[in-house]
Amino acid sequence: MTLRTYEIDDPVSSVMTKGVLFVKSSKNLAETASIMADFDVGSLLVGDNGNAVGIVTSKDIIKVISEDKELKKIKVRDIMQTPLIEISAHETISSALLKMKEQKINHLIVVDGDKIIGMINPLNLLI
């Protein structure tokens, strides 16, 4: 395995996960967890009517499980995190890390203009 190295002033686009998976807000958490497992991802954007309206993460689902709630009875819209916090693909890695720290979040949506082109989280910097 080869480790990649990055400079703190490299653009976010150099480390982001390209392409993003969406789930409808009306899906239940059991279906959502299954999608995450099938695609081996820890987060999904939540989309309604062609718009990204939130994000759901494996951490959100684990919290529901820890509260002993039934996943089939809870909808994504009930636990999704909003609003989505965006960063331009051209901004630097250091800007992304600072924004995540300030907002106390682990995922930023990467945009190019009005178009979502990826996502970044701290794990993107470790691969």
N, CA, C and O of each residue as an XYZ file, in Angstrom:
508
protein
N       0.841     -1.177      0.000
C       0.000      0.000      0.000
C       0.887      1.242      0.000
O       1.842      1.339      0.771
N       0.563      2.170     -0.860
C       1.299      3.416     -0.954
C       0.528      4.512     -0.244
O      -0.668      4.689     -0.475
N       1.202      5.237      0.606
C       0.578      6.360      1.292
C       0.717      7.612      0.447
O       1.778      7.898     -0.107
N      -0.370      8.345      0.362
C      -0.321      9.624     -0.335
C       0.013     10.698      0.682
O      -0.323     10.578      1.860
N       0.660     11.724      0.230
C       0.932     12.855      1.115
C       0.304     14.109      0.511
O       0.234     14.275     -0.706
N      -0.141     14.965      1.392
C      -0.796     16.194      0.965
C      -0.192     17.368      1.691
O       0.344     17.246      2.792
N      -0.294     18.489      1.054
C       0.086     19.750      1.673
C      -1.183     20.420      2.171
O      -2.246     20.279      1.568
N      -1.071     21.127      3.240
C      -2.222     21.773      3.863
C      -2.874     22.811      2.938
O      -4.045     23.151      3.106
N      -2.100     23.309      1.958
C      -2.675     24.286      1.027
C      -3.107     23.659     -0.296
O      -3.436     24.376     -1.241
N      -3.109     22.308     -0.376
C      -3.668     21.630     -1.548
C      -5.177     21.861     -1.571
O      -5.783     22.072     -0.520
N      -5.789     21.824     -2.753
C      -7.241     22.026     -2.819
C      -8.010     20.825     -2.272
O      -7.544     19.687     -2.332
N      -9.183     21.102     -1.746
C     -10.064     20.066     -1.220
C     -10.327     18.999     -2.286
O     -10.435     17.814     -1.968
N     -10.427     19.413     -3.535
C     -10.725     18.473     -4.622
C      -9.678     17.370     -4.750
O      -9.962     16.320     -5.326
N      -8.476     17.591     -4.224
C      -7.418     16.578     -4.333
C      -7.590     15.436     -3.341
O      -6.955     14.391     -3.488
N      -8.436     15.619     -2.333
C      -8.618     14.577     -1.311
C     -10.069     14.136     -1.129
O     -10.326     13.166     -0.415
N     -11.006     14.813     -1.747
C     -12.423     14.512     -1.525
C     -12.794     13.140     -2.069
O     -12.121     12.594     -2.943
N     -13.868     12.605     -1.539
C     -14.489     11.421     -2.106
C     -15.356     11.901     -3.246
O     -16.261     12.712     -3.051
N     -15.078     11.400     -4.444
C     -15.828     11.851     -5.621
C     -17.133     11.082     -5.726
O     -17.204      9.887     -5.439
N     -18.148     11.796     -6.139
C     -19.457     11.173     -6.236
C     -20.039     10.980     -4.845
O     -19.315     10.668     -3.899
N     -21.309     11.162     -4.726
C     -21.959     11.082     -3.430
C     -23.240     10.274     -3.602
O     -23.958     10.430     -4.590
N     -23.512      9.421     -2.644
C     -24.739      8.631     -2.659
C     -25.833      9.359     -1.893
O     -25.579     10.002     -0.874
N     -27.056      9.245     -2.405
C     -28.202      9.891     -1.784
C     -29.194      8.849     -1.294
O     -29.272      7.746     -1.836
N     -29.944      9.205     -0.274
C     -31.069      8.418      0.226
C     -32.232      9.385      0.412
O     -32.029     10.543      0.775
N     -33.447      8.913      0.164
C     -34.624      9.762      0.372
C     -34.911      9.890      1.862
O     -34.674      8.962      2.635
N     -35.417     11.037      2.248
C     -35.706     11.288      3.664
C     -36.812     10.382      4.194
O     -36.949     10.213      5.406
N     -37.589      9.806      3.306
C     -38.694      8.930      3.721
C     -38.256      7.488      3.979
O     -39.045      6.688      4.482
N     -37.005      7.144      3.640
C     -36.506      5.780      3.899
C     -36.374      5.562      5.398
O     -36.083      6.491      6.152
N     -36.593      4.313      5.820
C     -36.384      4.023      7.231
C     -34.906      3.715      7.466
O     -34.153      3.487      6.520
N     -34.506      3.712      8.721
C     -33.089      3.556      9.047
C     -32.562      2.153      8.766
O     -31.368      1.989      8.518
N     -33.417      1.148      8.798
C     -32.971     -0.206      8.453
C     -32.559     -0.243      6.980
O     -31.516     -0.802      6.643
N     -33.372      0.348      6.105
C     -33.040      0.406      4.679
C     -31.772      1.235      4.455
O     -30.921      0.887      3.636
N     -31.667      2.319      5.188
C     -30.518      3.214      5.056
C     -29.228      2.520      5.488
O     -28.206      2.625      4.810
N     -29.275      1.820      6.605
C     -28.101      1.081      7.085
C     -27.701      0.011      6.076
O     -26.513     -0.235      5.874
N     -28.673     -0.619      5.449
C     -28.395     -1.634      4.426
C     -27.690     -1.026      3.220
O     -26.763     -1.624      2.674
N     -28.127      0.159      2.806
C     -27.476      0.858      1.684
C     -26.034      1.189      2.046
O     -25.128      0.991      1.237
N     -25.818      1.694      3.261
C     -24.468      2.028      3.714
C     -23.579      0.788      3.700
O     -22.426      0.849      3.274
N     -24.116     -0.329      4.166
C     -23.339     -1.571      4.190
C     -23.045     -2.060      2.771
O     -21.925     -2.480      2.480
N     -24.040     -2.006      1.892
C     -23.854     -2.468      0.514
C     -22.772     -1.686     -0.219
O     -22.013     -2.250     -1.006
N     -22.706     -0.377      0.046
C     -21.747      0.482     -0.650
C     -20.511      0.792      0.190
O     -19.630      1.535     -0.242
N     -20.449      0.216      1.397
C     -19.306      0.400      2.295
C     -18.991      1.883      2.518
O     -17.855      2.328      2.354
N     -20.030      2.630      2.894
C     -19.874      4.056      3.188
C     -20.403      4.351      4.587
O     -21.228      3.608      5.119
N     -19.926      5.429      5.169
C     -20.341      5.812      6.508
C     -21.300      6.976      6.550
O     -21.705      7.425      7.623
N     -21.669      7.470      5.359
C     -22.612      8.591      5.323
C     -23.317      8.627      3.977
O     -22.797      8.159      2.964
N     -24.507      9.192      3.997
C     -25.296      9.389      2.782
C     -25.900     10.786      2.830
O     -26.339     11.247      3.883
N     -25.918     11.447      1.693
C     -26.663     12.696      1.622
C     -28.136     12.349      1.565
O     -28.518     11.305      1.036
N     -28.950     13.213      2.104
C     -30.395     13.023      2.072
C     -30.935     13.942      0.995
O     -30.671     15.144      0.991
N     -31.698     13.356      0.077
C     -32.236     14.128     -1.032
C     -33.744     14.036     -1.112
O     -34.325     12.968     -0.920
N     -34.367     15.151     -1.394
C     -35.806     15.215     -1.643
C     -36.044     16.137     -2.823
O     -35.512     17.246     -2.873
N     -36.845     15.676     -3.772
C     -37.202     16.479     -4.948
C     -35.982     17.031     -5.673
O     -35.994     18.167     -6.145
N     -34.928     16.221     -5.760
C     -33.729     16.621     -6.481
C     -32.812     17.564     -5.720
O     -31.828     18.047     -6.281
N     -33.109     17.836     -4.462
C     -32.279     18.735     -3.660
C     -31.675     18.002     -2.473
O     -32.328     17.162     -1.853
N     -30.426     18.324     -2.161
C     -29.785     17.788     -0.962
C     -30.314     18.575      0.230
O     -30.207     19.800      0.275
N     -30.892     17.850      1.203
C     -31.514     18.535      2.334
C     -30.864     18.203      3.672
O     -31.186     18.824      4.685
N     -29.953     17.232      3.688
C     -29.308     16.856      4.935
C     -28.309     15.742      4.718
O     -28.007     15.375      3.582
N     -27.801     15.208      5.808
C     -26.852     14.102      5.771
C     -27.185     13.165      6.931
O     -27.592     13.601      8.008
N     -27.005     11.880      6.685
C     -27.166     10.876      7.733
C     -25.891     10.054      7.766
O     -25.368      9.662      6.723
N     -25.391      9.795      8.968
C     -24.133      9.064      9.115
C     -24.348      7.793      9.927
O     -25.365      7.625     10.600
N     -23.374      6.914      9.845
C     -23.439      5.685     10.636
C     -23.478      6.019     12.127
O     -24.099      5.301     12.910
N     -22.829      7.088     12.508
C     -22.854      7.534     13.910
C     -24.278      7.888     14.345
O     -24.677      7.593     15.472
N     -25.041      8.519     13.454
C     -26.436      8.848     13.752
C     -27.255      7.577     13.985
O     -28.078      7.515     14.898
N     -27.021      6.582     13.159
C     -27.760      5.320     13.270
C     -27.355      4.567     14.538
O     -28.201      3.984     15.217
N     -26.072      4.581     14.850
C     -25.608      3.922     16.077
C     -26.256      4.558     17.300
O     -26.602      3.857     18.252
N     -26.423      5.871     17.284
C     -27.074      6.556     18.407
C     -28.505      6.050     18.584
O     -28.950      5.827     19.710
N     -29.224      5.871     17.478
C     -30.595      5.365     17.539
C     -30.609      3.942     18.110
O     -31.457      3.602     18.936
N     -29.659      3.119     17.659
C     -29.563      1.747     18.169
C     -29.288      1.763     19.669
O     -29.865      0.972     20.414
N     -28.412      2.658     20.114
C     -28.071      2.723     21.541
C     -29.262      3.147     22.401
O     -29.306      2.860     23.597
N     -30.211      3.822     21.792
C     -31.426      4.241     22.503
C     -32.500      3.161     22.444
O     -33.631      3.366     22.884
N     -32.123      1.997     21.887
C     -32.997      0.827     21.797
C     -34.269      1.107     21.001
O     -35.343      0.603     21.328
N     -34.134      1.915     19.955
C     -35.271      2.211     19.089
C     -35.238      1.275     17.882
O     -34.175      0.792     17.490
N     -36.387      1.030     17.310
C     -36.503      0.119     16.181
C     -36.198      0.864     14.875
O     -36.877      1.833     14.537
N     -35.189      0.411     14.156
C     -34.730      1.096     12.954
C     -35.793      1.172     11.862
O     -35.833      2.137     11.098
N     -36.645      0.169     11.787
C     -37.675      0.169     10.736
C     -38.764      1.213     10.982
O     -39.512      1.555     10.067
N     -38.854      1.713     12.195
C     -39.915      2.672     12.528
C     -39.454      4.126     12.458
O     -40.265      5.040     12.606
N     -38.170      4.344     12.235
C     -37.642      5.711     12.227
C     -37.201      6.077     10.814
O     -36.503      5.313     10.147
N     -37.615      7.242     10.378
C     -37.285      7.733      9.039
C     -36.006      8.557      9.084
O     -35.658      9.143     10.110
N     -35.323      8.589      7.965
C     -34.093      9.373      7.843
C     -34.351     10.827      8.221
O     -33.530     11.442      8.902
N     -35.462     11.375      7.795
C     -35.765     12.790      8.081
C     -35.806     13.087      9.577
O     -35.605     14.227      9.995
N     -36.074     12.035     10.396
C     -36.172     12.233     11.841
C     -34.816     12.389     12.522
O     -34.740     12.898     13.641
N     -33.743     11.954     11.854
C     -32.424     12.031     12.501
C     -31.368     12.741     11.660
O     -30.257     12.972     12.136
N     -31.698     13.091     10.413
C     -30.682     13.685      9.542
C     -30.166     14.997     10.126
O     -30.863     15.696     10.862
N     -28.930     15.301      9.774
C     -28.308     16.542     10.223
C     -28.496     17.612      9.145
O     -28.238     17.385      7.963
N     -28.945     18.760      9.584
C     -29.097     19.901      8.687
C     -28.621     21.136      9.435
O     -28.612     21.126     10.666
N     -28.235     22.172      8.764
C     -28.086     22.274      7.318
C     -26.787     21.626      6.865
O     -25.892     21.364      7.669
N     -26.701     21.375      5.578
C     -25.450     20.883      5.009
C     -24.437     22.013      4.989
O     -24.765     23.152      4.657
N     -23.220     21.692      5.343
C     -22.155     22.691      5.323
C     -21.300     22.397      4.092
O     -20.803     21.284      3.920
N     -21.140     23.383      3.258
C     -20.438     23.223      1.992
C     -19.065     23.871      2.023
O     -18.774     24.750      2.834
N     -18.229     23.394      1.098
C     -16.938     24.025      0.860
C     -16.666     23.936     -0.631
O     -17.002     22.939     -1.271
N     -16.066     24.961     -1.175
C     -15.717     24.970     -2.594
C     -14.581     23.992     -2.859
O     -13.672     23.847     -2.042
N     -14.637     23.331     -3.991
C     -13.598     22.378     -4.389
C     -12.234     23.041     -4.468
O     -11.210     22.365     -4.374
N     -12.208     24.358     -4.639
C     -10.952     25.081     -4.816
C     -10.351     25.577     -3.498
O      -9.209     26.034     -3.467
N     -11.126     25.485     -2.406
C     -10.589     25.895     -1.107
C      -9.559     24.881     -0.636
O      -9.499     23.760     -1.140
N      -8.756     25.285      0.331
C      -7.647     24.441      0.775
C      -8.075     23.414      1.827
O      -9.113     23.546      2.475
N      -7.246     22.404      1.967
C      -7.454     21.385      2.987
C      -7.488     22.030      4.372
O      -8.306     21.662      5.216
N      -6.599     22.987      4.597
C      -6.587     23.653      5.910
C      -7.906     24.381      6.157
O      -8.397     24.391      7.286
N      -8.485     24.986      5.129
C      -9.790     25.647      5.278
C     -10.866     24.638      5.637
O     -11.735     24.913      6.464
N     -10.807     23.467      5.013
C     -11.792     22.415      5.287
C     -11.683     21.939      6.733
O     -12.692     21.803      7.425
N     -10.463     21.688      7.183
C     -10.267     21.224      8.553
C     -10.734     22.267      9.565
O     -11.355     21.929     10.573
N     -10.435     23.524      9.292
C     -10.868     24.601     10.179
C     -12.397     24.695     10.212
O     -12.987     24.858     11.280
N     -13.027     24.591      9.057
C     -14.478     24.668      8.986
C     -15.126     23.510      9.744
O     -16.118     23.707     10.445
N     -14.566     22.293      9.605
C     -15.099     21.148     10.335
C     -14.967     21.357     11.848
O     -15.877     21.042     12.616
N     -13.827     21.890     12.251
C     -13.601     22.132     13.684
C     -14.570     23.188     14.210
O     -15.187     23.000     15.259
N     -14.701     24.291     13.488
C     -15.582     25.381     13.922
C     -17.045     24.934     13.988
O     -17.768     25.295     14.917
N     -17.469     24.153     13.007
C     -18.862     23.708     12.938
C     -19.125     22.450     13.769
O     -20.273     22.037     13.938
N     -18.043     21.841     14.288
C     -18.131     20.604     15.070
C     -18.820     19.498     14.270
O     -19.746     18.839     14.744
N     -18.332     19.319     13.034
C     -18.857     18.293     12.144
C     -17.703     17.508     11.542
O     -16.548     17.927     11.618
N     -18.022     16.369     10.944
C     -16.996     15.532     10.324
C     -17.145     15.392      8.822
O     -16.342     14.707      8.189
N     -18.148     16.021      8.237
C     -18.373     15.910      6.798
C     -18.664     17.283      6.208
O     -19.469     18.047      6.740
N     -18.005     17.576      5.118
C     -18.302     18.781      4.342
C     -18.697     18.354      2.941
O     -18.110     17.433      2.373
N     -19.679     19.018      2.397
C     -20.106     18.773      1.034
C     -19.244     19.649      0.128
O     -19.146     20.860      0.329
N     -18.621     19.021     -0.872
C     -17.739     19.757     -1.776
C     -18.546     20.158     -3.010
O     -19.183     19.330     -3.662
N     -18.495     21.450     -3.304
C     -19.269     21.977     -4.424
C     -18.367     22.682     -5.432
O     -17.304     23.210     -5.106
N     -18.842     22.661     -6.659
C     -18.241     23.449     -7.732
C     -19.375     24.290     -8.287
O     -20.186     23.814     -9.082
N     -19.424     25.536     -7.865
C     -20.581     26.378     -8.180
C     -21.773     25.878     -7.392
O     -21.726     25.802     -6.164
N     -22.850     25.533     -8.101
C     -24.059     25.018     -7.454
C     -24.111     23.495     -7.441
O     -25.062     22.912     -6.919
N     -23.109     22.852     -8.004
C     -23.133     21.400     -8.172
C     -22.332     20.685     -7.079
O     -21.179     21.028     -6.815
N     -22.956     19.694     -6.455
C     -22.258     18.862     -5.478
C     -21.386     17.874     -6.247
O     -21.875     17.125     -7.092
N     -20.075     17.883     -5.941
C     -19.164     16.996     -6.665
C     -18.458     15.993     -5.760
O     -17.744     15.116     -6.245
N     -18.651     16.116     -4.454
C     -17.995     15.179     -3.558
C     -18.244     15.521     -2.111
O     -19.069     16.367     -1.767
N     -17.490     14.819     -1.271
C     -17.593     15.018      0.170
C     -16.196     14.835      0.748
O     -15.374     14.109      0.189
N     -15.935     15.493      1.862
C     -14.648     15.337      2.533
C     -14.908     15.145      4.020
O     -15.789     15.769      4.611
N     -14.104     14.255      4.603
C     -14.103     14.071      6.046
C     -12.651     13.837      6.453
O     -11.802     13.623      5.588
N     -12.349     13.874      7.741
C     -10.945     13.739      8.164
C     -10.266     12.451      7.670
O      -9.047     12.429      7.495
N     -11.033     11.393      7.446
C     -10.441     10.151      6.969
C      -9.874     10.277      5.553
O      -8.966      9.534      5.181
N     -10.398     11.199      4.777
C      -9.865     11.415      3.435
C      -8.383     11.779      3.470
O      -7.668     11.559      2.492
N      -7.924     12.323      4.570
C      -6.540     12.757      4.672
C      -5.600     11.648      5.107
O      -4.381     11.815      5.083
N      -6.169     10.506      5.508
C      -5.341      9.409      6.018
C      -5.009      8.359      4.968
O      -4.151      7.509      5.208
N      -5.654      8.393      3.826
C      -5.465      7.356      2.814
C      -4.343      7.707      1.864
O      -4.049      6.940      0.947
